[in-house]
Amino acid sequence: MGRASTRCWAAEEQNRRMYVIRERFFAIGDDFDVLDEHGNKVYRVDGKVFSVRGRLVIEDANGDEVASVHRQIIALRATYEIRIGGEKAAEVRKKLFTPFRDKFTIDVPGPDDLEMKGNLLDHEYVIELDGHEVAAVSKRWLTIRDTYAVQVTADIDPLLIIGSVLALDLALEREEDKNKKGSDDD
């Protein structure tokens, strides 16, 4: 990689914010913190609420609810609604026909839908808007076990991305539980 492309990559990285999320939090049902790249608490996620009321709550550092994620019960495919500041911000849903990999759409009001694609199960994927990467999720950036990082470009609402990533985790966890129950019936 040449010096110019290294500088370009570094500038691109500076325009991103990184958040750290613990993997498999729903199995435990704990509350947990979403940290920034410096280890500072940015958000608190109430993991107990989801199991009790079918809703996941994201709070700011003061403990005020800033966003929520909940599963829509009546839907053809896995669908989760994200609300930010009490307003519907997006629906995250699995695409029906993707022959080789799972893909999820982040359906926002208006024309600017986002798409999650890559290795969703292993937390190695990107989120794109009109074919341009606006966020990336990876476990490779961290050495902390059972965590993954979410990088978000500066022009995208991090709550939308974090809520979408958590909704995807919920959908995959639910699908995994369903598959386990189905194989237990054999």
GROMACS elastic network, one bead per residue, 0.5 to 0.9 nm:
[ bonds ]
;  ai    aj funct       b0    kb
    1     4     6  0.83234   500
    1     5     6  0.63784   500
    1     6     6  0.65082   500
    2     5     6  0.54108   500
    2     6     6  0.61782   500
    2     7     6  0.87237   500
    3     6     6  0.50388   500
    3     7     6  0.62347   500
    3     8     6  0.86594   500
    4     7     6  0.51637   500
    4     8     6  0.62373   500
    4     9     6  0.86796   500
    5     9     6  0.60705   500
    5    10     6  0.85250   500
    6     9     6  0.50884   500
    6    10     6  0.61437   500
    6    11     6  0.86022   500
    7    10     6  0.50620   500
    7    11     6  0.61409   500
    7    12     6  0.85740   500
    8    11     6  0.51241   500
    8    12     6  0.62072   500
    8    13     6  0.86794   500
    9    12     6  0.50356   500
    9    13     6  0.62022   500
    9    14     6  0.86912   500
   10    13     6  0.50122   500
   10    14     6  0.62336   500
   10    15     6  0.88216   500
   11    14     6  0.50603   500
   11    15     6  0.65510   500
   12    15     6  0.52538   500
   12    16     6  0.69220   500
   12   153     6  0.84302   500
   13    16     6  0.52889   500
   13    17     6  0.81016   500
   13   151     6  0.87062   500
   13   153     6  0.83907   500
   14    17     6  0.76371   500
   14   153     6  0.89198   500
   14   154     6  0.89647   500
   15   152     6  0.83959   500
   15   153     6  0.58158   500
   15   154     6  0.55061   500
   15   155     6  0.85960   500
   16   134     6  0.88368   500
   16   135     6  0.82567   500
   16   151     6  0.59609   500
   16   152     6  0.51574   500
   16   154     6  0.54336   500
   16   155     6  0.88248   500
   17    36     6  0.75873   500
   17    37     6  0.75321   500
   17   150     6  0.80961   500
   17   151     6  0.54715   500
   17   152     6  0.52539   500
   17   153     6  0.64181   500
   17   154     6  0.67521   500
   17   158     6  0.83016   500
   18    35     6  0.83653   500
   18    36     6  0.57445   500
   18    37     6  0.52753   500
   18    38     6  0.89375   500
   18   149     6  0.65179   500
   18   150     6  0.55239   500
   18   152     6  0.63940   500
   18   153     6  0.89764   500
   19    34     6  0.64159   500
   19    35     6  0.54273   500
   19    37     6  0.59498   500
   19    39     6  0.88239   500
   19    42     6  0.83435   500
   19   148     6  0.84141   500
   19   149     6  0.55422   500
   19   150     6  0.50804   500
   19   151     6  0.63983   500
   19   152     6  0.81751   500
   19   158     6  0.88611   500
   19   162     6  0.83900   500
   20    33     6  0.85583   500
   20    34     6  0.56705   500
   20    35     6  0.50822   500
   20    36     6  0.62153   500
   20    37     6  0.70377   500
   20    39     6  0.81711   500
   20   142     6  0.86648   500
   20   147     6  0.67228   500
   20   148     6  0.57978   500
   20   150     6  0.63282   500
   20   151     6  0.88972   500
   21    32     6  0.83824   500
   21    33     6  0.74338   500
   21    34     6  0.53623   500
   21    35     6  0.70459   500
   21   146     6  0.86675   500
   21   147     6  0.55251   500
   21   148     6  0.54962   500
   21   149     6  0.62280   500
   21   150     6  0.76289   500
   21   162     6  0.88659   500
   22    25     6  0.63224   500
   22    32     6  0.76075   500
   22    33     6  0.82047   500
   22    34     6  0.78359   500
   22   145     6  0.85657   500
   22   146     6  0.58160   500
   22   148     6  0.63991   500
   22   149     6  0.87922   500
   23    26     6  0.84956   500
   23   145     6  0.86830   500
   23   147     6  0.50113   500
   23   148     6  0.66791   500
   23   169     6  0.83798   500
   24    27     6  0.58361   500
   24    28     6  0.73227   500
   24   146     6  0.73210   500
   24   147     6  0.86177   500
   24   169     6  0.79849   500
   24   173     6  0.81829   500
   25    28     6  0.54281   500
   25    29     6  0.60053   500
   25    30     6  0.64062   500
   25    31     6  0.80389   500
   25    32     6  0.77402   500
   25    47     6  0.70751   500
   26    30     6  0.71562   500
   26    47     6  0.62241   500
   26    48     6  0.81052   500
   26    50     6  0.81852   500
   26    51     6  0.81670   500
   26   169     6  0.85965   500
   26   170     6  0.75560   500
   26   173     6  0.79670   500
   27    30     6  0.84477   500
   27   173     6  0.83219   500
   28    47     6  0.82304   500
   28    48     6  0.87437   500
   29    46     6  0.83058   500
   29    49     6  0.83256   500
   29    50     6  0.80609   500
   29    51     6  0.73118   500
   30    45     6  0.85842   500
   30    46     6  0.70733   500
   30    47     6  0.50543   500
   30    48     6  0.59282   500
   31    44     6  0.70251   500
   31    45     6  0.55221   500
   31    48     6  0.65660   500
   31    49     6  0.89259   500
   32    43     6  0.85680   500
   32    44     6  0.57681   500
   32    45     6  0.53940   500
   32    46     6  0.68432   500
   32    47     6  0.72203   500
   33    41     6  0.60556   500
   33    42     6  0.73069   500
   33    43     6  0.57497   500
   33    45     6  0.61091   500
   33    46     6  0.89047   500
   34    39     6  0.88832   500
   34    40     6  0.83711   500
   34    41     6  0.59579   500
   34    42     6  0.57779   500
   34    43     6  0.50381   500
   34    44     6  0.60444   500
   34    45     6  0.73379   500
   34   162     6  0.89878   500
   35    38     6  0.75428   500
   35    39     6  0.52775   500
   35    40     6  0.52090   500
   35    42     6  0.53881   500
   35    43     6  0.70298   500
   35    44     6  0.88423   500
   36    39     6  0.53659   500
   36    40     6  0.54215   500
   36    41     6  0.65448   500
   36    42     6  0.62900   500
   37    40     6  0.74591   500
   37   149     6  0.86950   500
   38    41     6  0.89923   500
   39    42     6  0.89393   500
   41    44     6  0.75074   500
   41    60     6  0.88063   500
   41    61     6  0.68801   500
   42    59     6  0.87766   500
   42    60     6  0.64651   500
   42    61     6  0.59929   500
   43    58     6  0.64186   500
   43    59     6  0.54929   500
   43    61     6  0.57968   500
   43    63     6  0.85132   500
   43    66     6  0.88996   500
   44    57     6  0.82110   500
   44    58     6  0.57022   500
   44    59     6  0.50327   500
   44    60     6  0.63209   500
   44    61     6  0.69944   500
   44    63     6  0.75212   500
   45    48     6  0.89553   500
   45    56     6  0.71402   500
   45    57     6  0.57255   500
   45    59     6  0.62641   500
   45    60     6  0.89653   500
   46    49     6  0.58366   500
   46    50     6  0.75956   500
   46    56     6  0.61328   500
   46    57     6  0.52703   500
   46    58     6  0.64729   500
   46    59     6  0.78291   500
   47    50     6  0.57891   500
   47    51     6  0.74667   500
   47    55     6  0.87362   500
   47    56     6  0.62028   500
   47    57     6  0.75182   500
   48    51     6  0.57142   500
   48    52     6  0.65436   500
   48    53     6  0.87028   500
   48    55     6  0.89395   500
   48    56     6  0.78378   500
   49    52     6  0.51846   500
   49    53     6  0.57255   500
   49    54     6  0.69458   500
   49    55     6  0.58364   500
   49    56     6  0.57107   500
   49    57     6  0.70105   500
   50    53     6  0.55242   500
   50    57     6  0.77818   500
   50    69     6  0.85441   500
   50    70     6  0.75930   500
   51    54     6  0.56579   500
   51    55     6  0.74202   500
   51    56     6  0.83787   500
   52    55     6  0.77810   500
   53    56     6  0.83463   500
   53    70     6  0.88973   500
   54    69     6  0.86791   500
   54    70     6  0.59202   500
   54    71     6  0.65991   500
   54    72     6  0.89961   500
   55    68     6  0.67988   500
   55    69     6  0.57373   500
   55    71     6  0.71503   500
   56    67     6  0.85690   500
   56    68     6  0.54547   500
   56    69     6  0.50017   500
   56    70     6  0.61313   500
   56   166     6  0.87960   500
   56   167     6  0.89903   500
   57    65     6  0.66049   500
   57    66     6  0.79269   500
   57    67     6  0.61697   500
   57    69     6  0.65729   500
   57    70     6  0.87614   500
   58    63     6  0.88239   500
   58    64     6  0.83477   500
   58    65     6  0.58159   500
   58    66     6  0.59281   500
   58    67     6  0.50746   500
   58    68     6  0.57201   500
   58    69     6  0.81960   500
   58   159     6  0.86584   500
   58   163     6  0.81558   500
   59    62     6  0.74965   500
   59    63     6  0.52143   500
   59    64     6  0.50844   500
   59    66     6  0.53250   500
   59    67     6  0.68993   500
   59    68     6  0.86583   500
   60    63     6  0.53895   500
   60    64     6  0.55244   500
   60    65     6  0.65036   500
   60    66     6  0.62506   500
   60    67     6  0.89416   500
   61    64     6  0.74883   500
   62    65     6  0.89338   500
   63    66     6  0.89093   500
   65    68     6  0.76584   500
   65    84     6  0.88479   500
   65    85     6  0.77029   500
   65    86     6  0.88742   500
   66    83     6  0.83856   500
   66    84     6  0.58736   500
   66    85     6  0.52513   500
   66    86     6  0.77163   500
   66   159     6  0.82838   500
   67    82     6  0.70850   500
   67    83     6  0.53524   500
   67    85     6  0.58849   500
   67    86     6  0.70677   500
   67    87     6  0.87777   500
   67   159     6  0.71277   500
   67   160     6  0.86043   500
   67   163     6  0.75440   500
   68    81     6  0.80547   500
   68    82     6  0.57227   500
   68    83     6  0.52260   500
   68    84     6  0.66517   500
   68    85     6  0.86456   500
   68    86     6  0.81836   500
   68   163     6  0.73018   500
   69    80     6  0.64905   500
   69    81     6  0.55998   500
   69    83     6  0.65066   500
   69   163     6  0.64530   500
   69   164     6  0.82782   500
   69   166     6  0.78377   500
   69   167     6  0.65548   500
   70    79     6  0.86205   500
   70    80     6  0.54188   500
   70    81     6  0.54419   500
   70    82     6  0.68351   500
   70    83     6  0.86631   500
   70   167     6  0.78174   500
   71    78     6  0.77386   500
   71    79     6  0.59859   500
   71    81     6  0.63242   500
   71   167     6  0.81254   500
   71   170     6  0.84989   500
   71   171     6  0.85103   500
   72    75     6  0.63365   500
   72    78     6  0.78583   500
   72    79     6  0.56784   500
   72    80     6  0.56628   500
   72    81     6  0.68089   500
   73    78     6  0.87698   500
   73    79     6  0.81145   500
   73    80     6  0.89756   500
   74    77     6  0.88485   500
   74    79     6  0.87788   500
   75    78     6  0.68117   500
   75    79     6  0.64768   500
   76    79     6  0.81727   500
   77    93     6  0.68430   500
   77    94     6  0.63526   500
   77    95     6  0.80741   500
   77    96     6  0.74690   500
   78    92     6  0.80535   500
   78    93     6  0.55158   500
   78    94     6  0.58503   500
   78   171     6  0.62364   500
   78   174     6  0.89340   500
   78   175     6  0.87312   500
   79    91     6  0.64987   500
   79    92     6  0.55625   500
   79    94     6  0.70072   500
   79   167     6  0.84121   500
   79   171     6  0.78376   500
   80    90     6  0.83527   500
   80    91     6  0.54788   500
   80    92     6  0.51168   500
   80    93     6  0.64676   500
   80   164     6  0.84173   500
   80   167     6  0.60089   500
   80   168     6  0.83165   500
   80   170     6  0.85988   500
   80   171     6  0.79923   500
   81    88     6  0.72096   500
   81    89     6  0.77764   500
   81    90     6  0.59498   500
   81    92     6  0.63953   500
   81    93     6  0.88290   500
   81   164     6  0.88385   500
   81   167     6  0.80692   500
   82    87     6  0.84429   500
   82    88     6  0.60968   500
   82    89     6  0.56123   500
   82    90     6  0.52202   500
   82    91     6  0.60404   500
   82    92     6  0.76681   500
   82   160     6  0.74522   500
   82   163     6  0.63196   500
   82   164     6  0.72813   500
   82   167     6  0.80478   500
   83    86     6  0.55682   500
   83    87     6  0.51397   500
   83    89     6  0.51612   500
   83    90     6  0.70615   500
   83    91     6  0.89543   500
   83   160     6  0.85748   500
   83   163     6  0.85406   500
   84    87     6  0.54158   500
   84    88     6  0.64858   500
   84    89     6  0.59242   500
   84    90     6  0.89234   500
   84   159     6  0.73211   500
   84   160     6  0.75708   500
   84   163     6  0.88951   500
   85    88     6  0.84084   500
   85    89     6  0.88781   500
   86    89     6  0.88343   500
   88    91     6  0.81936   500
   88   108     6  0.85854   500
   88   109     6  0.83675   500
   89   107     6  0.85520   500
   89   108     6  0.60191   500
   89   109     6  0.69792   500
   89   160     6  0.71912   500
   90   106     6  0.61873   500
   90   107     6  0.52594   500
   90   109     6  0.67252   500
   90   113     6  0.87472   500
   90   160     6  0.76512   500
   90   164     6  0.82777   500
   91   105     6  0.78742   500
   91   106     6  0.57134   500
   91   107     6  0.50666   500
   91   108     6  0.66247   500
   91   164     6  0.82616   500
   92   104     6  0.66147   500
   92   105     6  0.56320   500
   92   107     6  0.61878   500
   92   108     6  0.87477   500
   92   164     6  0.63377   500
   92   167     6  0.67430   500
   92   168     6  0.73669   500
   93    96     6  0.89674   500
   93   103     6  0.86012   500
   93   104     6  0.53886   500
   93   105     6  0.54581   500
   93   106     6  0.67364   500
   93   107     6  0.77830   500
   93   167     6  0.87736   500
   93   168     6  0.82478   500
   93   171     6  0.85679   500
   94    97     6  0.89582   500
   94   102     6  0.72641   500
   94   103     6  0.60051   500
   94   105     6  0.63196   500
   94   168     6  0.87427   500
   94   171     6  0.85195   500
   95    98     6  0.66356   500
   95   102     6  0.73688   500
   95   103     6  0.56558   500
   95   104     6  0.54315   500
   95   105     6  0.65335   500
   96   102     6  0.89240   500
   96   103     6  0.85809   500
   97   102     6  0.87294   500
   97   103     6  0.88169   500
   98   101     6  0.59316   500
   98   102     6  0.61503   500
   98   103     6  0.66986   500
   99   102     6  0.80341   500
  101   117     6  0.79958   500
  101   118     6  0.74910   500
  101   119     6  0.76500   500
  101   120     6  0.85381   500
  102   116     6  0.88201   500
  102   117     6  0.72392   500
  102   118     6  0.79560   500
  102   119     6  0.80423   500
  102   120     6  0.71569   500
  102   121     6  0.89623   500
  103   115     6  0.71635   500
  103   116     6  0.58194   500
  103   117     6  0.52155   500
  103   118     6  0.76772   500
  103   120     6  0.79737   500
  104   114     6  0.86296   500
  104   115     6  0.59359   500
  104   116     6  0.51633   500
  104   117     6  0.69530   500
  104   168     6  0.77786   500
  105   113     6  0.69730   500
  105   114     6  0.58748   500
  105   116     6  0.62068   500
  105   117     6  0.89275   500
  106   113     6  0.56745   500
  106   115     6  0.59426   500
  106   116     6  0.75004   500
  106   127     6  0.89674   500
  106   164     6  0.70146   500
  107   110     6  0.84288   500
  107   111     6  0.85816   500
  107   112     6  0.77956   500
  107   114     6  0.66137   500
  107   115     6  0.84970   500
  108   111     6  0.74189   500
  108   112     6  0.64568   500
  108   113     6  0.53794   500
  108   114     6  0.77035   500
  109   112     6  0.75825   500
  109   113     6  0.79347   500
  110   113     6  0.76344   500
  112   129     6  0.68019   500
  112   130     6  0.76057   500
  113   128     6  0.87079   500
  113   129     6  0.65764   500
  113   130     6  0.79450   500
  114   127     6  0.64793   500
  114   128     6  0.54330   500
  114   130     6  0.73474   500
  114   131     6  0.87992   500
  114   134     6  0.88528   500
  115   126     6  0.81183   500
  115   127     6  0.54384   500
  115   128     6  0.52430   500
  115   129     6  0.66965   500
  115   130     6  0.85348   500
  115   131     6  0.85007   500
  116   120     6  0.80000   500
  116   125     6  0.68409   500
  116   126     6  0.58021   500
  116   128     6  0.65931   500
  116   165     6  0.89151   500
  117   120     6  0.68578   500
  117   124     6  0.88103   500
  117   125     6  0.55248   500
  117   126     6  0.56986   500
  117   127     6  0.65286   500
  117   128     6  0.80716   500
  118   121     6  0.89052   500
  118   123     6  0.84571   500
  118   124     6  0.62729   500
  118   126     6  0.63557   500
  118   127     6  0.88727   500
  119   122     6  0.56663   500
  119   123     6  0.62892   500
  119   124     6  0.50629   500
  119   125     6  0.54106   500
  119   126     6  0.88547   500
  120   123     6  0.51639   500
  120   124     6  0.61213   500
  120   125     6  0.58906   500
  120   126     6  0.89592   500
  120   137     6  0.89199   500
  120   168     6  0.81813   500
  120   169     6  0.87575   500
  120   172     6  0.84584   500
  121   124     6  0.77476   500
  121   169     6  0.84735   500
  121   172     6  0.72657   500
  122   125     6  0.83234   500
  122   138     6  0.81419   500
  122   139     6  0.78160   500
  123   137     6  0.59074   500
  123   138     6  0.53169   500
  123   139     6  0.61906   500
  123   148     6  0.69797   500
  123   149     6  0.87206   500
  124   136     6  0.77046   500
  124   137     6  0.55166   500
  124   139     6  0.67771   500
  124   140     6  0.81281   500
  124   148     6  0.89749   500
  125   135     6  0.87463   500
  125   136     6  0.59366   500
  125   137     6  0.53417   500
  125   138     6  0.67678   500
  126   133     6  0.64502   500
  126   134     6  0.76899   500
  126   135     6  0.57754   500
  126   137     6  0.60836   500
  126   138     6  0.86996   500
  127   131     6  0.89563   500
  127   132     6  0.82479   500
  127   133     6  0.57594   500
  127   134     6  0.58592   500
  127   135     6  0.50115   500
  127   136     6  0.60165   500
  127   137     6  0.81869   500
  127   161     6  0.83825   500
  128   131     6  0.54139   500
  128   132     6  0.50610   500
  128   134     6  0.54738   500
  128   135     6  0.69827   500
  128   136     6  0.87733   500
  129   132     6  0.52547   500
  129   133     6  0.64536   500
  129   134     6  0.65503   500
  130   133     6  0.84626   500
  133   136     6  0.73627   500
  133   153     6  0.84996   500
  134   151     6  0.83435   500
  134   152     6  0.61243   500
  134   153     6  0.53589   500
  134   154     6  0.86427   500
  134   155     6  0.82694   500
  134   156     6  0.70615   500
  135   150     6  0.69445   500
  135   151     6  0.53077   500
  135   153     6  0.60806   500
  135   156     6  0.84021   500
  135   161     6  0.74888   500
  136   149     6  0.81229   500
  136   150     6  0.57492   500
  136   151     6  0.52094   500
  136   152     6  0.67997   500
  137   148     6  0.69496   500
  137   149     6  0.56514   500
  137   151     6  0.64306   500
  137   152     6  0.89435   500
  137   165     6  0.84176   500
  138   141     6  0.62507   500
  138   142     6  0.81531   500
  138   148     6  0.55729   500
  138   149     6  0.54171   500
  138   150     6  0.67052   500
  138   151     6  0.85397   500
  139   142     6  0.58445   500
  139   143     6  0.80910   500
  139   144     6  0.87755   500
  139   145     6  0.87455   500
  139   146     6  0.83269   500
  139   147     6  0.65464   500
  139   149     6  0.61237   500
  139   150     6  0.89575   500
  140   143     6  0.74586   500
  140   148     6  0.76735   500
  140   149     6  0.82988   500
  141   148     6  0.75814   500
  141   149     6  0.67218   500
  142   145     6  0.79368   500
  142   147     6  0.73372   500
  142   148     6  0.66969   500
  142   149     6  0.70355   500
  143   147     6  0.83732   500
  144   147     6  0.60217   500
  144   148     6  0.82350   500
  145   148     6  0.84675   500
  150   161     6  0.83149   500
  150   162     6  0.76222   500
  150   165     6  0.84170   500
  151   158     6  0.88843   500
  152   155     6  0.82733   500
  152   156     6  0.67318   500
  152   157     6  0.80779   500
  152   158     6  0.63052   500
  152   161     6  0.73388   500
  152   162     6  0.89838   500
  153   156     6  0.58113   500
  153   157     6  0.85365   500
  153   158     6  0.83306   500
  154   157     6  0.77566   500
  154   158     6  0.83272   500
  155   158     6  0.89495   500
  156   159     6  0.87504   500
  156   160     6  0.77897   500
  156   161     6  0.78033   500
  157   160     6  0.54273   500
  157   161     6  0.67484   500
  157   162     6  0.88631   500
  158   161     6  0.50934   500
  158   162     6  0.59424   500
  158   163     6  0.82824   500
  159   162     6  0.50448   500
  159   163     6  0.57199   500
  159   164     6  0.82157   500
  160   163     6  0.52185   500
  160   164     6  0.60315   500
  160   165     6  0.86113   500
  161   165     6  0.60897   500
  161   166     6  0.85565   500
  162   165     6  0.50818   500
  162   166     6  0.61437   500
  162   167     6  0.85050   500
  163   166     6  0.51170   500
  163   167     6  0.60580   500
  163   168     6  0.86019   500
  164   168     6  0.61445   500
  164   169     6  0.86012   500
  165   168     6  0.50765   500
  165   169     6  0.62789   500
  165   170     6  0.87014   500
  166   170     6  0.62141   500
  166   171     6  0.86528   500
  167   170     6  0.50034   500
  167   171     6  0.61812   500
  167   172     6  0.86340   500
  168   171     6  0.50260   500
  168   172     6  0.61089   500
  168   173     6  0.84174   500
  169   172     6  0.52150   500
  169   173     6  0.59614   500
  169   174     6  0.84624   500
  170   173     6  0.51084   500
  170   174     6  0.60485   500
  170   175     6  0.85499   500
  171   174     6  0.51347   500
  171   175     6  0.61396   500
  171   176     6  0.85817   500
  172   175     6  0.50147   500
  172   176     6  0.60556   500
  172   177     6  0.85526   500
  173   176     6  0.50785   500
  173   177     6  0.61732   500
  173   178     6  0.85866   500
  174   177     6  0.50905   500
  174   178     6  0.61254   500
  174   179     6  0.86317   500
  175   178     6  0.50126   500
  175   179     6  0.61736   500
  175   180     6  0.86423   500
  176   179     6  0.51059   500
  176   180     6  0.62206   500
  176   181     6  0.86801   500
  177   180     6  0.50926   500
  177   181     6  0.62199   500
  177   182     6  0.85736   500
  178   181     6  0.51830   500
  178   182     6  0.61415   500
  178   183     6  0.87056   500
  179   183     6  0.61863   500
  179   184     6  0.85388   500
  180   183     6  0.51980   500
  180   184     6  0.61101   500
  180   185     6  0.87788   500
  181   184     6  0.50105   500
  181   185     6  0.64681   500
  182   185     6  0.53403   500
  182   186     6  0.71080   500
  183   186     6  0.54246   500
